[in-house]
Structures are given as structure tokens and as C-alpha cells.
């Protein structure tokens, strides 16, 4: 590891042209900080001389509350500041992730810290900026002090004033779900699109504004700048959304009580004037009290990030979010490993099988049922015979683990009832022999991947978690998929509040104590904390493959997610659907809007160290020649090269498998189709490679002919060119094995 950390005095500031200015190491990004006439902190940002963020205000609105140190006399951290001191520094290191897209990650930035005081209130805060070649991060820091000790956040008022009416790829802002269809509009069109953009049928939905959107927000300016706003290291703090505040907006928020989602006005604070058009303001997720944060100094907020480039590929290859997180805190990481798995899951999602064992009771109390006397419904998926079938398939084809959902008692009335004592996480149904199945799996060189659905009852999960993890240790489970379907318990809380983010981190930390990896579903969107806790190997936090059984996702969906959801960490998208017409093997009329080769491409374009072969074994056995790619493709990489990219249009990437000389290339496109010339200039000079190409057939189409594909083999070398055509909704995959 190489490190260089040089603190520069105020009289020796080569990074700064003037007080309050700092440039990126390559000089392309310029960040300026200042206080306006009212003592309000402001910043602005440019890229190669072009404006990215116009002058925008910073600050926090605090709650007047008996629980704050100043009680009802609390005042805001928004104006009346004086500049106490400035400091600049530069930092340069190269670090190695436990798993990732590349073996080495460079963390190189120039830093500016403004320490501010409110003399009347005798309070001090610092605003820290880090400026990278691909963007900036800033956060608020609060040293311990008598007059700013315990305080409550009513809302954070960080602004991002855009320089134009950009094209944006956005999800409706929501306190409880990210399982939405990404919208592509101008900023000015967000309000008109909002109502129809909300997935009102989700099991838990809480939109807050007619102009509220989620991070990571991807935009493109008319002059070709790609701009992304997100956050990093969201720890002990609420998840941030963005609210577009324009001339018509009255800062609308939703009335969440009483089962209504009607937008109702929430007046601006008296000292807060409306910014000019196309200004985003941070909007934090509240807890059950309506407050946005409970803080005790010393403390800091997460980083607010703005990425920028004139090349879309830089958005996908950026490590800014990871770099703004703390280094790994797990001393021994030898037990953390990439994983490829299949599972008893898709057939339940589609509706062919069930999670629950019986239909005999309208509701159940776990302690009052003798499960040996219960009448089975005959549809339960997690049964001994079926699980053995999946274990055999995994063993035959080199998959590491088998996920089994619905193995434990409690699924009869698990969802949407606000039921606290819903699962105990240790008691199997009568037709799931926990001990025998684990012994069978281990005898075949396979492990079973644990499933802990919490039904969003965090109190219940924390009460049982020690016993649940000890059971996993006893039987050799080393990974768990957690779930948080439905409205939260404690009742009235939200999935992305400060308290819930603390719960997710608690689970990750407790799992690490037991050498267990975590794949978290329905949790908050990731903000790079997998660098600090690399046992967080995946998550959902977006509209995944399961929605192909719930009406489908647009073909461009997977060409957007790498620009948005994946910015903060890998997604367990659960790819690999080969039989896209679900009616071929079930009564479900839905269909996946992707070709078979498009499904193969996702193993490369949707990076994750945890990859599922999501379809049924019998469906893969119909196409074993194509399934070979899923068997061959790696989950961990030494190098990644994004060859071309455009949000919602296409992505092509080449990756070098960890510890080998083998490369894999994948390309995925939207419904328009795409032609690509892949120049193999990343291969080693003087070496030959066995090249296997999986591509859409000439007549392939995601709707009309999704299973039409061609496999070709040849020997290639450095600088050869592969000319490939992706069908509408399709893609391609290539394996390059060094000879």
C-alpha cells in the first residue's frame, strides 16, 4: 500500500488559487467555498471550466425539542457563521478490496476543511470537502462542545443547484421502497410524471413529494456532462433523498398516517428562501416521531457526493463512493468469499410453489402449533426432495450454494399484518430436515444459503439473532439472505430512517462476529460501507428479477441500474432467466423482457460478488450449452474495463478473473438493439486465447424470439476485433481463456 498524506499550512497552499478554492488532482474539477452576506455556507463546482453545481447553500435545520441540549431554545445551523479557520491537504493511497471489480483501488484527493463558528450561539462546525478527479464529497462535522451536544435534526438543507434542465434518470422519492421503474425525463418534467411513476402496489410505499427523487440520481446535461448525486458512508444517519425545489414548489410532503398518500403542504422554515429553478435540496427519511436524526457530538454526517465526467464510462468505473468510506474493520477476512448460487426461490416468486407449509389456519401463534399434526398444502417449495434436487444440480455444475426460502415456520401469515412475533429463525417445517439436508449438501461440496425474512419486525429479529446465527454456525452456513418486506416494526418507522440504518449495520456487525456474509433485501440503498464491512456481499434495494414475474421490467432497466443503484455497492439482481415466458411452466402470464444472451450479459454488466443462477434446474438443462457461460464466469475480478456506455441505452464491459489470465466480456442493450466492435486490446501481447462467443441470433428479439442464440468458438489475440450485434432487449457474453 502506498500512502502520502501532507498537511499544508495556510501560507503554503499550492492546491488553492484563492481562499476557499481547491482543485482535483488533475485540475479538471474546481470547488469553491464561501460564506454569503448572511453568513450562510455556500459552495460551487465546475468541470473543465463548465458549471456543474452553481452556488448552493449548506446547513441543517434543528428541531426545538425537550430532548435537545438547548431544548426549545435550539437554533438552526444555517446562517450567522464566521470563518474560524481553513485547512487543505492532499492524500494518495492504493488499497486492495477483499472483493471487487479491480484488485487495486486508488484513493487520491485534495481536501479543504472550513471550520465555522456561530459566535452568538458559541457553536462550531466544520464542513469537509474532498475533491477527486471524478467528483467531490462533502460532509458536516460536529466536534464535542457544550452548546452543541445533543441535537435533533428537523431536516438537512444541503443544496445542489443544477446548471440546466438536465435529462435525469430517477426513481420517486420514497421512505420505504426502491422497487420502482426508473423514469427518464427532463428535470422540469419530474412533477408531471411523479404520480404515475410511483409503484403504489408495493407492500410498503411512502412517497413524500411531487418532486422528490432518490439517490443515486444520474443526469446528463445538454452539453454532454454526466452528473451523479449520491451519498457515501451513511452510518448512524437517515438515508438522503433529493427534492427538486423550483418556482412552483411549496416543499410538498406526504401525509403518511391513516393509510393515505396524499401530498400535503409543509411550510418552509422562516429563514429559508426558495432557491432558483432546478435546485435539489437534501431530504432525510424521518423516523416514527417525524424527526430526521438524533445526534450526539462528536459526530458527522454521511458524505454528499457529486460525480461528473464527459464520458459515461467514468460513471461506471468510479470508486469515489467506496473511497469515502473507512477502511475494512474486520481483521480476519479469510472467510469472506465470492459466491455463485441457485435456489428454491423462483418457483415461489412465479407462484408455482408456496413459502407456507399449510393453509389450515387463518393466522398462527408459533408457540401454539404442533407442526407434526398440521395438514400440509402440497405446494410447499422447501421440502426435502426438492432441496436435494437443487443440491444435486449445484454440485453437478460447480455452483457454491443453494438458497432455500420458506424453510422455517411462520410463513402462513407473515406479510403485511404488522405482526411482531412472526418468525423464530430456528424451527424448520416438518418436511425440511435441517440436519440431514446440510449433511447431504456438504457431502456434495455444496453449502446451503440461509434465509431470514424478518417481515420488517426488527425487534423480533434482534431478539432472535444470536440464536439464529449460532444455528448457522452449528450447521456450517456461512451466508444469510435477510429480508424486510412490509411496513416497519417499530410501527410508524420507515425502512431508510436513522434507526433502521443502525439496525442494518447491527446485523452486519453481529454476522461478522459469527463469520457470516450478509445479502440484505428491502434494506436501504448501499453507500459503500461494504468497504468497511466486506461481509456485506450484496443487497437488493431496487427492482430486481422478481419483478419479471410481477408484470416485467423494461429492457433498458438493467442499462440504468449500473449508473444508479450500483454506485453504492453490488446488487443481488438474481439474473439468469432462460425461459422468459413463465406460462411455459406455470400459470403466471408475465414474461421477462430480455433475451437469453441478454441474461448471460448481466453476470458482467451488473457487478456483484454474489451471483445467482435464478432459473429452475430443468430450464437450464434445456440449454446446457448456454448455461456453460454461467458455470465459467467469475464473481471476483483483478481488472475491469468499461468499453462503452450510455445510460439506459447500452453497457459493454471486459473483466479479468481474479488470480487468472482469463477475461470475460459482456454487453447489454435496451429495446433498440445495438452493434458493437469489441477491440481486444486489453489482452496480453503475444498470447492466444480460446474465445467462446454467446450472442443473439439474427432473428432474436426479447419479445418475439428470446431464446434464439448462437455459440461460436475461435482463437484470438491482442487487438483482434469482435463484431457483435445485440438484439432488441438482448446482449452478448464472451469468455477468453488464456492458452
Residue pairs with C-beta under 8 A, 6 or more apart in sequence:
1 93
1 94
1 95
1 96
2 92
2 93
2 94
3 91
3 92
3 93
4 90
4 91
4 92
4 93
5 89
5 90
5 91
5 92
6 89
6 90
7 87
7 89
8 14
8 15
8 87
8 88
8 89
8 90
10 85
10 86
10 87
13 88
15 22
15 23
15 88
15 90
15 110
15 112
16 22
16 88
16 112
17 23
19 86
20 32
20 33
20 34
20 86
20 112
20 114
21 30
21 31
21 32
21 33
21 112
22 30
22 31
22 88
22 110
22 111
22 112
22 129
22 131
23 29
23 30
23 31
23 110
23 131
24 30
24 109
24 110
24 131
24 132
24 133
25 90
25 92
25 108
25 109
25 110
25 132
25 133
26 133
28 47
28 48
28 133
29 45
29 46
29 47
29 52
29 131
29 132
29 133
29 135
29 136
29 308
30 45
30 46
31 43
31 44
31 45
31 112
31 129
31 131
31 136
32 43
32 44
32 45
33 41
33 42
33 43
33 112
33 114
33 127
33 129
34 41
34 42
34 43
35 41
35 42
35 81
35 82
35 83
35 116
36 42
36 57
38 79
38 80
39 79
39 80
39 81
39 82
39 118
40 57
40 58
40 59
40 78
40 79
40 81
41 57
41 58
41 59
41 81
41 114
41 116
41 127
42 55
42 56
42 57
42 58
43 53
43 55
43 56
43 58
43 129
43 138
44 51
44 53
44 54
44 55
44 56
45 51
45 52
45 53
45 136
45 306
45 308
46 52
47 225
47 308
47 309
47 310
48 310
50 163
50 223
50 225
51 163
52 163
52 225
52 227
52 306
52 308
53 160
53 161
53 162
53 163
53 306
54 161
54 162
54 163
55 161
56 158
56 159
56 160
56 161
56 275
56 279
57 78
57 157
57 159
57 275
58 127
58 138
58 140
58 157
58 158
58 159
59 76
59 77
59 78
59 79
59 157
59 158
60 76
60 77
60 78
60 140
60 153
60 155
60 156
60 157
61 76
61 77
61 78
61 153
61 154
61 155
61 156
61 157
61 269
61 272
62 68
62 74
62 75
62 76
62 77
62 151
62 152
62 153
62 154
63 74
63 151
63 152
63 153
63 154
63 291
64 71
64 72
64 73
64 74
65 71
65 72
65 74
65 152
65 291
66 72
67 150
67 152
67 294
68 74
68 150
68 151
68 152
69 147
69 148
69 149
69 150
69 151
70 147
70 151
74 151
74 152
75 118
75 121
76 269
76 271
77 118
77 123
77 125
77 140
78 157
78 271
78 272
79 271
80 118
80 119
80 120
80 121
81 116
81 117
81 118
81 125
82 116
82 117
82 118
82 119
83 114
83 115
83 116
84 115
84 116
84 117
84 124
85 114
85 115
86 112
86 113
86 114
86 115
87 112
87 113
87 115
88 110
88 111
88 112
88 113
89 110
89 111
90 109
90 110
90 111
91 107
91 108
91 109
91 110
91 111
92 106
92 107
92 108
93 106
93 107
93 108
94 104
94 105
94 106
94 107
95 104
95 105
95 107
95 327
96 103
96 104
96 105
97 105
97 322
97 531
97 534
98 328
98 333
98 336
98 534
99 336
99 337
99 338
99 534
99 537
99 609
99 635
99 636
100 609
100 636
100 637
101 317
101 607
101 637
101 640
101 655
102 637
102 638
102 639
102 640
103 637
103 638
103 639
103 658
105 319
105 322
105 323
106 319
107 319
107 323
108 132
108 133
109 130
109 131
109 132
109 323
110 130
110 131
111 128
111 129
111 130
111 131
112 128
112 129
112 131
113 126
113 127
113 128
113 129
114 126
114 127
115 124
115 125
115 126
116 124
116 125
116 126
116 127
117 123
117 124
118 124
121 147
121 148
122 145
122 146
122 147
123 145
123 147
123 148
124 143
124 145
124 148
125 140
125 141
125 142
125 143
125 148
126 140
126 141
126 142
126 143
127 138
127 139
127 140
127 141
128 138
128 139
128 141
129 136
129 137
129 138
130 136
130 137
130 138
130 303
130 324
132 320
132 323
134 307
134 308
134 309
134 314
134 318
134 320
135 228
135 305
135 306
135 307
135 308
135 318
135 320
136 305
136 306
137 232
137 303
137 304
137 305
137 320
137 324
138 158
138 303
138 304
139 300
139 301
139 302
139 303
139 304
140 300
140 301
141 298
141 299
141 300
141 301
142 148
142 295
142 297
142 298
142 299
142 300
143 297
143 298
144 297
144 298
145 297
148 297
149 296
149 297
150 294
150 295
150 296
151 295
151 297
152 291
152 293
152 294
152 295
153 238
153 284
153 291
153 292
153 293
153 294
153 295
154 269
154 291
154 292
155 282
155 283
155 284
155 292
156 240
156 282
156 283
156 284
156 292
156 293
156 301
157 272
157 281
157 282
158 281
158 282
158 304
159 275
159 279
159 280
159 281
159 282
160 229
160 242
160 279
160 280
160 281
160 304
160 306
161 275
161 276
161 278
161 279
161 280
162 187
162 219
162 227
162 278
162 279
162 280
163 221
164 221
164 222
164 278
165 186
165 187
165 188
165 277
165 278
166 186
166 187
166 219
166 220
166 221
166 222
166 227
166 278
167 184
167 185
167 186
167 219
167 220
167 221
168 183
168 184
168 185
168 186
168 187
168 190
168 213
168 217
168 218
168 219
169 182
169 183
169 184
169 217
169 218
169 219
169 560
169 563
169 564
169 647
169 648
170 182
170 183
170 185
170 190
170 213
170 214
170 217
171 178
171 180
171 182
171 183
171 197
171 213
171 214
171 564
172 180
172 183
172 194
172 197
172 198
172 199
172 207
172 212
172 213
172 214
173 207
173 208
173 209
173 212
173 213
173 214
173 241
173 242
173 243
173 283
174 180
174 198
174 205
174 206
174 207
174 208
174 214
174 241
175 206
175 208
175 256
175 285
175 286
175 494
175 495
175 496
175 497
176 202
176 204
176 205
176 206
176 487
176 488
176 494
176 495
176 496
177 199
177 202
177 203
177 204
177 205
177 206
177 495
177 522
178 214
178 525
178 541
178 542
178 543
178 565
179 199
179 202
179 542
179 543
179 544
179 547
180 197
180 198
180 199
180 543
181 197
181 199
181 543
181 553
181 554
181 557
182 557
182 560
182 561
182 564
182 648
183 190
183 193
183 197
184 648
185 193
187 219
187 244
187 278
188 246
188 277
188 278
190 211
190 213
190 244
191 210
191 211
191 244
191 248
191 249
194 207
194 210
194 211
195 210
198 205
198 207
198 261
199 205
200 261
203 415
203 416
203 485
203 486
203 487
204 456
204 485
204 486
204 487
204 488
204 495
205 261
206 254
206 256
206 261
206 494
207 254
207 261
208 241
208 243
208 253
208 254
208 283
209 243
209 251
209 252
209 253
209 254
209 263
209 283
210 249
210 252
210 263
211 243
211 244
211 245
211 246
211 249
211 252
212 241
212 242
212 243
212 244
212 283
213 241
213 242
213 243
213 244
213 280
214 241
214 242
214 525
215 229
215 230
215 231
215 240
215 241
215 242
215 525
216 228
216 229
216 230
216 525
216 563
216 564
216 565
216 567
216 568
217 228
217 229
217 230
217 242
217 280
217 564
218 226
218 227
218 228
218 315
218 560
218 563
218 564
218 647
219 226
219 227
219 228
219 229
220 226
220 227
220 647
221 227
224 310
225 308
225 309
225 310
226 307
226 308
226 309
226 310
226 311
226 312
226 314
226 315
226 647
227 306
227 307
227 308
228 305
228 306
228 307
228 308
228 315
228 563
228 567
229 242
229 280
229 304
229 305
229 306
229 307
230 305
230 307
230 321
230 527
230 567
230 568
231 239
231 240
231 302
231 303
231 304
231 305
231 527
231 568
232 302
232 303
232 305
232 320
232 321
232 322
232 324
232 325
232 527
232 528
232 568
233 302
233 303
233 324
233 325
233 326
233 527
233 528
233 529
233 532
234 240
234 302
234 501
234 524
234 527
234 529
235 302
235 501
235 505
235 529
236 299
236 498
236 501
236 502
236 505
237 284
237 293
237 301
237 302
237 498
237 501
238 284
238 285
238 286
238 287
238 292
238 293
238 496
238 497
238 498
238 501
239 284
239 285
239 496
239 497
239 501
239 524
239 525
240 282
240 283
240 284
240 285
240 302
240 304
241 282
241 283
241 284
241 285
242 280
242 281
242 282
242 283
243 249
243 251
243 280
243 281
243 282
243 283
244 278
244 279
244 280
245 251
245 274
245 275
245 279
245 280
245 281
246 277
246 278
246 279
247 274
247 276
247 277
249 274
250 265
250 267
251 265
251 266
251 267
251 268
252 263
252 264
252 265
252 266
253 263
253 264
253 265
253 266
254 261
254 262
254 263
254 264
255 261
255 262
255 263
255 264
268 274
275 281
282 304
284 292
284 293
285 292
285 494
285 495
285 496
285 497
285 498
286 292
286 494
286 497
287 493
287 494
287 497
287 498
287 499
288 490
288 491
288 492
288 493
288 494
288 497
292 498
293 498
294 498
302 527
303 324
305 320
305 321
305 324
307 314
307 315
307 318
307 320
307 567
309 315
312 563
312 645
312 646
312 647
313 642
313 643
313 644
313 645
315 563
315 567
315 645
315 647
316 562
316 563
316 642
316 645
316 651
316 653
317 640
317 642
318 567
321 527
321 528
321 567
321 568
321 569
322 528
322 530
322 531
323 528
324 528
325 527
325 528
325 529
325 531
325 532
326 531
326 532
327 531
327 532
328 531
328 532
328 533
328 534
329 532
329 533
330 336
330 512
330 533
330 534
330 535
333 534
333 535
335 478
335 515
336 517
336 534
336 535
336 537
337 517
338 537
338 609
338 610
338 611
338 634
338 635
338 636
338 658
339 400
339 401
339 449
339 479
339 517
339 537
339 609
339 610
339 611
339 635
340 398
340 399
340 400
340 401
340 611
340 612
340 613
340 630
340 635
341 394
341 399
341 400
341 401
341 402
341 403
341 449
341 610
341 611
341 612
341 613
342 390
342 393
342 394
342 399
342 402
342 403
342 612
342 613
342 614
342 617
343 390
343 402
343 403
343 404
343 405
343 449
343 612
343 614
344 353
344 381
344 382
344 386
344 387
344 390
344 402
344 403
344 404
344 405
344 406
345 403
345 405
345 574
345 614
346 549
346 574
346 577
346 614
346 615
346 616
347 353
347 381
347 586
347 616
348 354
348 355
348 381
348 405
348 406
349 546
349 549
350 549
350 582
350 586
350 588
350 590
351 549
351 586
351 587
351 588
352 585
352 586
352 587
352 588
353 379
353 380
353 381
353 386
354 377
354 379
354 380
354 381
354 406
354 411
355 380
355 381
355 382
355 405
355 406
355 411
355 414
356 377
356 380
356 406
356 411
356 412
356 414
357 371
357 374
357 376
357 377
357 380
357 406
357 409
357 411
357 412
357 429
357 430
357 431
358 374
358 375
358 376
358 377
358 412
359 377
359 412
360 374
360 375
361 369
361 412
361 413
362 413
363 412
363 413
363 417
364 410
364 412
364 413
365 421
366 409
366 410
366 421
366 423
366 424
366 427
369 409
371 409
371 427
371 429
371 430
372 430
374 430
376 430
376 431
380 406
380 429
380 431
381 405
381 406
382 404
382 405
382 406
382 407
382 429
382 431
382 432
383 431
383 432
384 431
384 432
384 433
384 436
384 437
387 402
387 404
387 432
387 437
387 448
388 437
388 440
389 617
390 402
390 404
390 617
391 402
391 437
391 440
391 441
391 444
391 446
391 448
392 444
393 399
393 617
393 620
394 400
394 401
394 402
394 444
394 446
395 444
395 445
395 446
397 620
397 627
397 631
398 631
399 446
399 613
399 631
400 446
400 447
401 446
401 447
401 448
401 449
401 479
402 441
402 446
402 447
402 448
402 449
403 448
403 449
403 451
403 481
403 612
404 432
404 448
404 449
404 451
405 451
405 453
405 481
406 429
406 451
407 428
407 429
407 432
407 434
407 451
408 423
408 424
408 425
408 426
408 427
408 428
408 429
408 432
408 451
409 423
409 424
409 427
409 428
409 429
410 422
410 423
410 424
413 419
413 422
414 422
414 423
414 453
414 455
415 455
415 485
415 486
416 486
416 487
418 486
418 487
418 489
418 491
419 455
419 457
420 457
420 459
420 460
420 489
421 457
421 460
422 454
422 455
422 457
422 460
423 452
423 453
423 454
423 455
423 460
423 464
424 464
425 452
425 461
425 464
425 465
425 467
425 468
425 471
426 464
426 467
426 468
426 471
428 434
434 475
435 475
437 448
438 448
438 475
438 476
438 477
441 447
441 448
442 476
447 476
447 477
447 478
447 479
448 475
448 477
449 477
449 479
449 480
449 481
449 519
450 472
450 477
450 479
450 480
450 481
451 480
451 481
451 483
452 461
452 468
452 480
452 481
452 482
452 483
453 482
453 483
453 485
454 460
454 461
454 482
454 483
454 484
455 483
455 484
455 485
455 486
456 484
456 485
456 486
456 487
456 488
456 489
456 495
456 522
457 489
458 484
458 488
458 489
458 490
458 500
458 503
459 489
459 490
460 489
461 482
461 507
462 503
462 506
465 507
465 510
466 510
469 510
469 511
469 513
469 514
469 516
470 514
472 478
472 480
472 514
472 516
473 514
473 515
473 516
477 516
478 515
478 516
478 517
479 516
479 517
479 518
479 519
479 537
479 610
480 511
480 516
480 517
480 518
480 519
481 519
481 520
481 521
481 572
482 507
482 518
482 519
482 520
482 521
482 523
483 521
483 522
484 495
484 520
484 521
484 522
484 523
485 522
488 494
488 495
488 500
490 499
493 499
493 500
494 500
495 522
495 523
495 524
496 524
496 525
500 523
500 524
501 524
504 520
504 523
504 524
505 529
505 533
507 518
507 520
508 518
508 520
508 529
508 533
508 535
508 536
509 533
511 517
511 518
511 535
512 533
512 535
516 535
517 535
517 536
517 537
517 610
518 535
518 536
518 537
519 537
519 538
519 539
519 572
519 610
520 536
520 538
520 539
520 540
520 541
521 539
521 540
521 541
521 572
522 540
522 541
523 539
523 540
523 541
524 541
525 541
525 542
525 565
525 568
526 536
526 539
526 541
526 568
526 569
526 570
527 568
527 569
528 568
528 569
529 536
529 569
530 536
530 537
530 569
530 570
536 569
537 570
537 608
537 609
537 610
538 569
538 570
538 571
538 572
538 608
538 609
538 610
539 569
539 570
539 571
539 572
540 571
540 572
541 565
541 571
542 561
542 564
542 565
542 571
542 573
543 553
543 557
544 571
544 572
544 573
544 574
545 573
545 574
545 575
545 577
545 592
545 614
546 574
547 553
548 577
548 580
548 582
548 590
548 591
548 592
548 593
548 594
549 582
549 588
549 590
550 590
551 590
552 590
552 591
552 592
552 593
553 593
554 593
554 670
554 671
555 593
555 594
555 598
555 669
555 670
555 671
555 702
555 728
555 729
556 648
556 649
556 670
556 671
558 573
558 594
558 598
558 602
558 605
558 606
558 668
559 605
559 646
559 647
559 648
559 649
559 650
559 651
559 668
559 669
559 670
560 647
560 648
561 571
561 573
561 606
562 605
562 606
562 607
562 645
562 651
563 647
565 571
566 606
566 607
570 607
570 608
570 609
570 610
571 606
571 608
572 608
572 610
572 612
573 602
573 606
573 608
574 612
574 614
575 599
575 602
575 603
575 606
575 611
575 612
575 614
576 599
576 600
576 602
576 603
576 612
576 613
576 614
576 615
576 630
577 592
577 594
577 599
577 614
577 615
578 596
578 599
578 615
578 619
578 620
578 622
578 623
578 626
578 627
578 707
579 585
579 615
579 616
579 619
579 622
579 707
580 591
580 592
580 593
580 594
580 595
580 596
580 702
580 706
580 707
581 591
581 706
582 588
582 589
582 590
582 591
582 592
583 589
583 591
585 616
585 618
585 619
591 703
592 599
592 706
593 671
593 702
593 703
593 729
594 702
594 706
594 729
594 730
594 731
595 696
595 700
595 701
595 702
595 706
595 707
595 708
595 709
595 727
595 729
595 730
595 731
596 623
596 626
596 706
596 707
596 708
596 709
597 626
597 694
597 695
597 696
597 700
597 709
597 726
597 727
597 730
597 731
597 732
597 733
598 668
598 669
598 696
598 702
598 726
598 727
598 729
598 730
598 731
599 731
600 626
600 629
600 630
600 666
600 694
600 731
600 732
600 733
601 666
601 667
601 668
601 731
601 732
601 733
602 666
602 668
602 731
603 611
603 629
603 630
603 633
603 666
603 733
604 633
604 653
604 655
604 664
604 665
604 666
604 733
605 651
605 652
605 653
605 666
605 667
605 668
605 731
607 640
608 635
609 635
609 636
610 635
611 633
611 635
613 620
613 627
613 630
620 627
620 630
621 627
623 707
625 711
626 694
626 709
626 711
628 692
629 692
629 694
629 733
629 735
632 664
632 735
633 664
633 733
633 735
634 655
634 657
634 658
634 660
634 662
634 664
636 657
636 658
637 655
637 656
637 657
637 658
638 656
638 657
638 658
638 659
638 660
639 655
639 656
639 682
640 653
640 654
640 655
640 656
641 653
641 654
641 655
641 682
642 651
642 652
642 653
643 652
643 653
643 654
643 665
643 676
643 678
643 679
644 650
644 651
644 652
644 676
645 651
645 652
648 670
649 669
649 670
649 672
649 674
650 667
650 668
650 669
650 670
650 674
650 676
650 726
651 667
651 668
652 665
652 666
652 667
652 676
652 678
653 665
653 666
653 667
654 663
654 664
654 665
654 678
654 682
655 663
655 664
655 665
656 662
656 663
656 682
657 663
657 664
660 738
661 684
661 687
661 738
662 735
662 736
662 737
662 738
663 682
663 683
663 689
663 735
663 736
664 733
664 734
664 735
664 736
665 678
665 722
665 732
665 733
665 734
665 736
666 731
666 732
666 733
666 734
667 674
667 676
667 678
667 724
667 726
667 731
667 732
668 726
668 730
668 731
669 726
669 728
669 729
669 730
669 731
670 728
670 729
671 702
671 728
671 729
672 728
673 725
673 726
673 727
673 728
673 730
674 725
674 726
675 723
675 724
675 725
675 726
676 723
676 724
676 725
676 726
676 732
677 721
677 722
677 723
677 724
678 721
678 722
678 724
678 734
679 719
679 720
679 721
680 689
680 716
680 717
680 718
680 719
680 720
680 721
680 722
680 736
681 718
681 719
683 689
683 716
683 717
683 718
683 719
683 736
684 718
684 738
685 718
686 717
686 718
687 717
687 718
687 738
687 739
688 715
688 716
688 717
688 738
688 739
689 715
689 716
689 717
689 736
689 737
689 738
689 739
690 713
690 715
690 735
690 736
690 737
690 739
691 713
691 714
691 715
691 716
691 722
691 734
691 735
691 736
692 711
692 712
692 713
692 734
692 735
692 737
693 710
693 711
693 712
693 713
693 714
693 722
693 724
693 732
693 733
693 734
694 709
694 710
694 711
694 732
694 733
694 734
695 709
695 710
695 712
695 724
695 725
695 726
695 732
696 708
696 709
696 710
696 725
696 726
696 727
696 730
696 731
696 732
697 705
697 708
697 709
697 710
697 727
698 725
699 705
699 708
700 706
700 708
700 709
700 727
700 730
701 708
701 727
701 728
701 729
701 730
702 727
702 728
702 729
702 730
703 728
703 729
706 729
708 727
715 739
716 722
716 736
722 734
724 732
726 732
